[in-house]
């Protein structure tokens, strides 16, 4: 064990010195000679020997270095509870808050280290939708979506999730180490590719329509007809959002004629909205 501590990169100097003295004591070397070899006083060698004889190898692993305790340790629970309830943005702000709570003044650097020990790390704030309705979402998931997922898994229904994605061909210039500047061909204008797709998670299949103009009610109707030709007489449910071109009367009537159920996600707004009427562009 002494050799492991001596050659370990993670052992502190005092532990390595203690292990070296213990190793020399095992070899029966006199205290004065050990004191000269290690470079410590004879009294210190005597104290090491006494600790080693009483505690054994446990004394080698013990960290006896002096570690001063901060005065703020006595108030750590109060400080953590206060900052958790009323967050701070900077270490300077935290320093002023701690001064008002404890009367102890510390520099922002010291406060930053202290807050890290308490687990108060600087984390970026994440935005959530202000109009989201968790109660409506939970009701939709339990009452409407879950039964249809179970039917789809049992093979009684085809369940698809429909949405659109819009891709723009645009050059993202990077940095290259070169002698002369490199020129790369890019789009002369705004080249956009629109994809309206419906994904079947049970069969892992994607039905899509792609164009370079717009995604509108006409494209949504064409996608519904495409689904009907693929799944024929099967019960079809499509989960989709509240985009105007998907929720308009033209698309809803076409889905009704094709016997396709449109299951719209709950609206972010609590109040009822009037259904829009749209025309294919």
Residue, then its C-alpha position, 0 to 999 in steps of 0.5 A: x500500500x505504501x508504494x501505491x500511495x508514493x507512486x499515485x498521481x492523486x496522492x498529496x505530498x503529506x500522504x506520500x511523505x507518510x507512506x515513505x516514512x512507513x516504508x522506511x520504518x518497515x525496513x528497520x531504519x533508524x529515526x535519525x536516518x529517516x529524518x535525514x532521508x525524508x527531510x523532516x524533523x525527528x519529532x515528526x518521524x516519531x509522530x508518524x511512527x506512533x500514528x502508523x503503529x496505532x492505526x495501521x494502513x488506515x493512517x496512510x489513507x487519512x487526509x490530515x491536511x489543514x482545511x479552513x472552514x468558511x464562516x458561510x458554512x454555518x449559514x449554507x442551508x439558509x443561503x441555499x433555500x433563499x437563492x433557490x426560492x429567489x434566483x440570482x444572475x451574477x456572483x456580485x448579486x449573490x454576494x449582496x444577497x448573502x451579505x444581507x442574510x448573514x452580515x458576512x462580506x465575501x468577494x464574488x470569486x469566493x461566493x462563486x466557489x461557495x455556490x458551486x459547493x452548494x450545487x447552485x450552478x449557472x444554468x441557462x434559462x429555458x423558455x416554455x410556451x406561455x400559452x401551453x395548457x398542461x391540463x388540456x394536454x394531459x386530457x388529450x393524451x389520456x382520453x384521445x391519443x392513448x386509446x388510438x395508440x393501443x388500437x394501432x398497436x393491436x392492428x385495429x387502426x392506422x395511426x399517423x402523425x402529420x406535420x410540415x417541414x421547410x428546408x432552405x438551401x443556404x450557405x453556412x460559411x465556415x473557416x478553412x486554413x488555406x493560402x487563398x480564399x475559397x469560393x463556393x457556389x450558393x443559391x442565387x435567391x431563396x431556394x426553399x423545399x417544403x415537405x408535408x409528411x405523415x409518419x406511421x410509428x407502428x410500421x415505421x413508414x413515411x408518406x410525403x409530398x414535396x414541392x418548392x412553392x407552398x404547403x397549403x390545403x391542396x397539398x394536405x388533400x393530396x396527402x389524404x388521398x395518398x394515404x387512402x390509396x395505401x391503407x384502403x379500408x383500414x381505419x385511419x387516424x391522423x394526429x396533426x396540429x392546428x395549422x390553418x391549411x390543415x384545420x380549414x373546412x375544405x380539408x375537414x370535409x375531404x377527410x370526412x368523405x374519405x372516412x379519415x379521422x383528424x385528431x387535432x392537438x389541443x390548442x395553446x389558447x384556452x378560449x374557443x377559436x372560430x374555425x378558419x375557411x381557406x381556399x387552395x392556392 
